[in-house]
């Protein structure tokens, strides 16, 4: 039973990571097409959006893991994952306030 839970969790995380990378590739390619072929300046903004999606994909993995640990009532790993998420959010807020 435990092995099936681990497999399911790994499958869900794998789907999230693959979807994030695939979505970022699609968005970046669309931005490149708009920027290079159609010569639209909005293409560079779309490329940046694709890069942000790619950067946020590991963060989405953390959020999914957090929810999975909560569903499984694994409070130790829930607390560790929540701490990591709060550290990431807090550090980004501190950087944006100081600069």
OpenMM code with the backbone's topology and positions (N, CA, C; nanometers):
from openmm import Vec3, app, unit

residues = "UNK UNK UNK UNK UNK UNK UNK UNK UNK UNK UNK UNK UNK UNK UNK UNK UNK UNK UNK UNK UNK UNK UNK UNK UNK UNK UNK UNK UNK UNK UNK UNK UNK UNK UNK UNK UNK UNK UNK UNK UNK UNK UNK UNK UNK UNK UNK UNK UNK UNK UNK UNK UNK UNK UNK UNK UNK UNK UNK UNK UNK UNK UNK UNK UNK UNK UNK UNK UNK UNK UNK UNK UNK UNK UNK UNK UNK UNK UNK UNK UNK UNK UNK UNK UNK UNK UNK UNK UNK UNK UNK UNK UNK UNK UNK UNK UNK UNK UNK".split()
positions = [
    Vec3(0.0832, -0.1201, 0.0000),
    Vec3(0.0000, 0.0000, 0.0000),
    Vec3(0.0868, 0.1253, 0.0000),
    Vec3(0.1887, 0.1272, 0.0842),
    Vec3(0.2782, 0.2427, 0.0938),
    Vec3(0.3520, 0.2664, -0.0377),
    Vec3(0.3929, 0.1582, -0.1028),
    Vec3(0.4641, 0.1685, -0.2299),
    Vec3(0.3746, 0.2302, -0.3365),
    Vec3(0.2449, 0.1999, -0.3333),
    Vec3(0.1500, 0.2559, -0.4301),
    Vec3(0.1331, 0.4063, -0.4079),
    Vec3(0.1321, 0.4508, -0.2807),
    Vec3(0.1217, 0.5938, -0.2502),
    Vec3(0.2428, 0.6700, -0.3037),
    Vec3(0.3619, 0.6117, -0.2843),
    Vec3(0.4846, 0.6759, -0.3311),
    Vec3(0.4830, 0.6869, -0.4828),
    Vec3(0.4399, 0.5803, -0.5506),
    Vec3(0.4327, 0.5814, -0.6963),
    Vec3(0.3336, 0.6869, -0.7438),
    Vec3(0.2186, 0.6952, -0.6803),
    Vec3(0.1189, 0.7948, -0.7188),
    Vec3(0.1718, 0.9363, -0.6985),
    Vec3(0.2370, 0.9600, -0.5872),
    Vec3(0.2923, 1.0923, -0.5597),
    Vec3(0.3997, 1.1280, -0.6621),
    Vec3(0.4861, 1.0330, -0.6930),
    Vec3(0.5898, 1.0578, -0.7930),
    Vec3(0.5289, 1.0831, -0.9306),
    Vec3(0.4211, 1.0121, -0.9633),
    Vec3(0.3541, 1.0321, -1.0917),
    Vec3(0.2938, 1.1723, -1.1010),
    Vec3(0.2307, 1.2164, -0.9946),
    Vec3(0.1690, 1.3498, -0.9945),
    Vec3(0.2764, 1.4574, -1.0060),
    Vec3(0.3847, 1.4434, -0.9313),
    Vec3(0.4939, 1.5408, -0.9379),
    Vec3(0.5571, 1.5402, -1.0765),
    Vec3(0.5712, 1.4228, -1.1343),
    Vec3(0.6263, 1.4119, -1.2697),
    Vec3(0.5381, 1.4840, -1.3707),
    Vec3(0.4075, 1.4689, -1.3565),
    Vec3(0.3136, 1.5369, -1.4471),
    Vec3(0.3251, 1.6878, -1.4321),
    Vec3(0.3352, 1.7358, -1.3089),
    Vec3(0.3475, 1.8799, -1.2851),
    Vec3(0.4757, 1.9340, -1.3483),
    Vec3(0.5870, 1.8641, -1.3292),
    Vec3(0.7137, 1.9105, -1.3846),
    Vec3(0.7118, 1.9073, -1.5372),
    Vec3(0.6605, 1.7999, -1.5935),
    Vec3(0.6542, 1.7909, -1.7397),
    Vec3(0.5609, 1.8963, -1.7982),
    Vec3(0.4471, 1.9184, -1.7336),
    Vec3(0.3523, 2.0186, -1.7824),
    Vec3(0.4134, 2.1586, -1.7766),
    Vec3(0.4862, 2.1881, -1.6692),
    Vec3(0.5502, 2.3192, -1.6571),
    Vec3(0.6543, 2.3429, -1.7642),
    Vec3(0.7370, 2.2421, -1.7902),
    Vec3(0.8399, 2.2550, -1.8931),
    Vec3(0.7756, 2.2650, -2.0313),
    Vec3(0.6755, 2.1809, -2.0581),
    Vec3(0.6083, 2.1839, -2.1881),
    Vec3(0.5380, 2.3174, -2.2112),
    Vec3(0.4693, 2.3677, -2.1090),
    Vec3(0.4021, 2.4970, -2.1218),
    Vec3(0.5025, 2.6085, -2.1470),
    Vec3(0.6143, 2.6066, -2.0770),
    Vec3(0.7150, 2.7109, -2.0969),
    Vec3(0.7745, 2.7031, -2.2373),
    Vec3(0.7963, 2.5814, -2.2877),
    Vec3(0.8484, 2.5675, -2.4240),
    Vec3(0.7496, 2.6239, -2.5253),
    Vec3(0.6219, 2.5941, -2.5080),
    Vec3(0.5197, 2.6441, -2.6010),
    Vec3(0.5145, 2.7964, -2.5971),
    Vec3(0.5154, 2.8536, -2.4777),
    Vec3(0.5073, 2.9995, -2.4644),
    Vec3(0.6323, 3.0667, -2.5214),
    Vec3(0.7496, 3.0107, -2.4938),
    Vec3(0.8739, 3.0685, -2.5470),
    Vec3(0.8768, 3.0599, -2.6988),
    Vec3(0.8353, 2.9470, -2.7545),
    Vec3(0.8326, 2.9331, -2.9005),
    Vec3(0.7339, 3.0312, -2.9633),
    Vec3(0.6195, 3.0513, -2.8995),
    Vec3(0.5236, 3.1489, -2.9511),
    Vec3(0.5837, 3.2895, -2.9466),
    Vec3(0.6520, 3.3208, -2.8383),
    Vec3(0.7165, 3.4515, -2.8278),
    Vec3(0.8262, 3.4694, -2.9310),
    Vec3(0.9045, 3.3636, -2.9547),
    Vec3(1.0086, 3.3713, -3.0571),
    Vec3(0.9482, 3.3926, -3.1955),
    Vec3(0.8392, 3.3232, -3.2228),
    Vec3(0.7714, 3.3406, -3.3514),
    Vec3(0.7232, 3.4843, -3.3684),
    Vec3(0.6596, 3.5375, -3.2653),
    Vec3(0.6097, 3.6754, -3.2734),
    Vec3(0.7242, 3.7752, -3.2869),
    Vec3(0.8323, 3.7500, -3.2158),
    Vec3(0.9439, 3.8445, -3.2150),
    Vec3(1.0270, 3.8378, -3.3433),
    Vec3(1.0574, 3.7164, -3.3885),
    Vec3(1.1472, 3.7014, -3.5031),
    Vec3(1.0718, 3.7088, -3.6359),
    Vec3(0.9629, 3.6347, -3.6479),
    Vec3(0.8933, 3.6263, -3.7767),
    Vec3(0.8029, 3.7465, -3.7997),
    Vec3(0.7217, 3.7793, -3.7003),
    Vec3(0.6259, 3.8894, -3.7178),
    Vec3(0.6804, 4.0250, -3.6743),
    Vec3(0.7999, 4.0266, -3.6166),
    Vec3(0.8666, 4.1506, -3.5733),
    Vec3(0.7823, 4.2317, -3.4741),
    Vec3(0.7122, 4.1629, -3.3850),
    Vec3(0.6319, 4.2316, -3.2842),
    Vec3(0.7118, 4.2426, -3.1547),
    Vec3(0.7060, 4.3596, -3.0936),
    Vec3(0.7816, 4.3802, -2.9692),
    Vec3(0.7208, 4.3029, -2.8524),
    Vec3(0.5932, 4.2651, -2.8628),
    Vec3(0.5296, 4.1877, -2.7559),
    Vec3(0.5899, 4.0487, -2.7452),
    Vec3(0.6600, 4.0051, -2.8490),
    Vec3(0.7215, 3.8731, -2.8467),
    Vec3(0.8219, 3.8573, -2.7342),
    Vec3(0.8984, 3.9637, -2.7055),
    Vec3(0.9973, 3.9539, -2.5977),
    Vec3(0.9296, 3.9415, -2.4612),
    Vec3(0.8159, 4.0064, -2.4447),
    Vec3(0.7402, 3.9928, -2.3197),
    Vec3(0.6871, 3.8501, -2.3042),
    Vec3(0.6436, 3.7913, -2.4137),
    Vec3(0.5936, 3.6542, -2.4092),
    Vec3(0.7079, 3.5565, -2.3798),
    Vec3(0.8248, 3.5828, -2.4351),
    Vec3(0.9420, 3.4990, -2.4058),
    Vec3(0.9747, 3.5061, -2.2568),
    Vec3(0.9718, 3.6262, -2.2001),
    Vec3(0.9980, 3.6409, -2.0566),
    Vec3(0.8939, 3.5667, -1.9734),
    Vec3(0.7690, 3.5698, -2.0183),
    Vec3(0.6639, 3.4967, -1.9479),
    Vec3(0.6921, 3.3469, -1.9495),
    Vec3(0.7369, 3.2962, -2.0630),
    Vec3(0.7740, 3.1546, -2.0719),
    Vec3(0.8882, 3.1196, -1.9789),
    Vec3(0.9845, 3.2104, -1.9666),
    Vec3(1.0959, 3.1868, -1.8743),
    Vec3(1.0496, 3.1884, -1.7292),
    Vec3(0.9562, 3.2786, -1.6954),
    Vec3(0.9019, 3.2801, -1.5597),
    Vec3(0.8277, 3.1504, -1.5290),
    Vec3(0.7549, 3.0996, -1.6286),
    Vec3(0.6864, 2.9712, -1.6094),
    Vec3(0.7890, 2.8617, -1.5811),
    Vec3(0.8983, 2.8635, -1.6558),
    Vec3(1.0030, 2.7637, -1.6350),
    Vec3(1.0656, 2.7776, -1.4963),
    Vec3(1.0885, 2.9007, -1.4512),
    Vec3(1.1469, 2.9224, -1.3187),
    Vec3(1.0504, 2.8815, -1.2072),
    Vec3(0.9206, 2.8982, -1.2293),
    Vec3(0.8216, 2.8672, -1.1262),
    Vec3(0.7816, 2.7195, -1.1229),
    Vec3(0.8250, 2.6420, -1.2206),
    Vec3(0.7895, 2.5004, -1.2249),
    Vec3(0.8381, 2.4238, -1.1004),
    Vec3(0.9627, 2.4408, -1.0558),
    Vec3(1.0028, 2.3722, -0.9318),
    Vec3(0.9240, 2.4196, -0.8091),
    Vec3(0.8843, 2.5465, -0.8092),
    Vec3(0.8026, 2.5971, -0.6988),
    Vec3(0.6658, 2.5296, -0.7002),
    Vec3(0.6100, 2.5085, -0.8190),
    Vec3(0.4819, 2.4380, -0.8309),
    Vec3(0.4956, 2.2951, -0.7785),
    Vec3(0.6118, 2.2366, -0.8003),
    Vec3(0.6375, 2.1022, -0.7479),
    Vec3(0.6335, 2.1027, -0.5957),
    Vec3(0.6894, 2.2065, -0.5354),
    Vec3(0.6852, 2.2173, -0.3896),
    Vec3(0.5422, 2.2307, -0.3385),
    Vec3(0.4625, 2.3096, -0.4076),
    Vec3(0.3235, 2.3292, -0.3658),
    Vec3(0.2458, 2.1979, -0.3771),
    Vec3(0.2670, 2.1250, -0.4858),
    Vec3(0.2004, 1.9957, -0.5024),
    Vec3(0.2464, 1.8986, -0.3941),
    Vec3(0.3747, 1.8975, -0.3650),
    Vec3(0.4259, 1.8112, -0.2582),
    Vec3(0.3638, 1.8474, -0.1243),
    Vec3(0.3497, 1.9761, -0.0988),
    Vec3(0.2886, 2.0228, 0.0253),
    Vec3(0.1465, 1.9682, 0.0385),
    Vec3(0.0700, 1.9780, -0.0691),
    Vec3(-0.0670, 1.9277, -0.0661),
    Vec3(-0.0712, 1.7760, -0.0504),
    Vec3(0.0205, 1.7078, -0.1169),
    Vec3(0.0248, 1.5615, -0.1052),
    Vec3(0.0595, 1.5182, 0.0377),
    Vec3(0.1542, 1.5880, 0.0995),
    Vec3(0.1894, 1.5543, 0.2378),
    Vec3(0.0736, 1.5832, 0.3323),
    Vec3(-0.0026, 1.6875, 0.3046),
    Vec3(-0.1182, 1.7199, 0.3877),
    Vec3(-0.2265, 1.6125, 0.3725),
    Vec3(-0.2495, 1.5695, 0.2494),
    Vec3(-0.3489, 1.4641, 0.2257),
    Vec3(-0.3085, 1.3340, 0.2940),
    Vec3(-0.1787, 1.3025, 0.2888),
    Vec3(-0.1294, 1.1792, 0.3508),
    Vec3(-0.1104, 1.1928, 0.5013),
    Vec3(-0.1317, 1.3124, 0.5543),
    Vec3(-0.1150, 1.3419, 0.6966),
    Vec3(0.0267, 1.3142, 0.7447),
    Vec3(0.1231, 1.3432, 0.6572),
    Vec3(0.2655, 1.3291, 0.6907),
    Vec3(0.3135, 1.4670, 0.7368),
    Vec3(0.2928, 1.4947, 0.8640),
    Vec3(0.3104, 1.6301, 0.9160),
    Vec3(0.4558, 1.6750, 0.9205),
    Vec3(0.5486, 1.5841, 0.9363),
    Vec3(0.6901, 1.6236, 0.9396),
    Vec3(0.7326, 1.6783, 0.8034),
    Vec3(0.7031, 1.6024, 0.6973),
    Vec3(0.7403, 1.6483, 0.5635),
    Vec3(0.6563, 1.7678, 0.5201),
    Vec3(0.5319, 1.7753, 0.5683),
    Vec3(0.4489, 1.8931, 0.5427),
    Vec3(0.5142, 2.0174, 0.6014),
    Vec3(0.5615, 2.0074, 0.7253),
    Vec3(0.6244, 2.1220, 0.7919),
    Vec3(0.7549, 2.1611, 0.7221),
    Vec3(0.8337, 2.0626, 0.6808),
    Vec3(0.9594, 2.0918, 0.6115),
    Vec3(0.9321, 2.1611, 0.4786),
    Vec3(0.8366, 2.1077, 0.4022),
    Vec3(0.8033, 2.1668, 0.2719),
    Vec3(0.7441, 2.3059, 0.2891),
    Vec3(0.6584, 2.3238, 0.3872),
    Vec3(0.6016, 2.4557, 0.4139),
    Vec3(0.7110, 2.5549, 0.4522),
    Vec3(0.8077, 2.5112, 0.5311),
    Vec3(0.9193, 2.5983, 0.5683),
    Vec3(0.9987, 2.6415, 0.4460),
    Vec3(1.0238, 2.5487, 0.3554),
    Vec3(1.0976, 2.5822, 0.2329),
    Vec3(1.0197, 2.6825, 0.1498),
    Vec3(0.8889, 2.6613, 0.1356),
    Vec3(0.8056, 2.7547, 0.0585),
    Vec3(0.8069, 2.8929, 0.1224),
    Vec3(0.7939, 2.8989, 0.2545),
    Vec3(0.7949, 3.0286, 0.3233),
    Vec3(0.9303, 3.0981, 0.3113),
    Vec3(1.0385, 3.0230, 0.3151),
    Vec3(1.1719, 3.0817, 0.2975),
    Vec3(1.1852, 3.1409, 0.1572),
    Vec3(1.1386, 3.0683, 0.0559),
    Vec3(1.1468, 3.1173, -0.0818),
    Vec3(1.0632, 3.2440, -0.0985),
    Vec3(0.9400, 3.2416, -0.0485),
    Vec3(0.8533, 3.3595, -0.0604),
    Vec3(0.9106, 3.4761, 0.0188),
    Vec3(0.9553, 3.4499, 0.1412),
    Vec3(1.0121, 3.5562, 0.2242),
    Vec3(1.1362, 3.6188, 0.1636),
    Vec3(1.2243, 3.5366, 0.1098),
    Vec3(1.3459, 3.5913, 0.0494),
    Vec3(1.3144, 3.6739, -0.0748),
    Vec3(1.2157, 3.6298, -0.1529),
    Vec3(1.1767, 3.7088, -0.2699),
    Vec3(1.1121, 3.8407, -0.2301),
    Vec3(1.0337, 3.8395, -0.1234),
    Vec3(0.9745, 3.9647, -0.0762),
    Vec3(1.0810, 4.0607, -0.0233),
    Vec3(1.1780, 4.0074, 0.0505),
    Vec3(1.2855, 4.0928, 0.1024),
    Vec3(1.3675, 4.1551, -0.0114),
    Vec3(1.3968, 4.0771, -0.1121),
    Vec3(1.4732, 4.1292, -0.2247),
    Vec3(1.3938, 4.2364, -0.2977),
    Vec3(1.2645, 4.2149, -0.3178),
    Vec3(1.1844, 4.3130, -0.3910),
    Vec3(1.1633, 4.4413, -0.3103),
    Vec3(1.1612, 4.4323, -0.1779),
    Vec3(1.1441, 4.5523, -0.0952),
    Vec3(1.2725, 4.6346, -0.0922),
    Vec3(1.3865, 4.5682, -0.0799),
    Vec3(1.5138, 4.6403, -0.0675),
    Vec3(1.5638, 4.6970, -0.1982),
    Vec3(1.5166, 4.6457, -0.3103),
    Vec3(1.5666, 4.6943, -0.4380),
    Vec3(1.4536, 4.7516, -0.5131),
] * unit.nanometer
topology = app.Topology()
chain = topology.addChain("A")
for resn in residues:
    res = topology.addResidue(resn, chain)
    for name in ("N", "CA", "C"):
        topology.addAtom(name, app.Element.getBySymbol(name[0]), res)
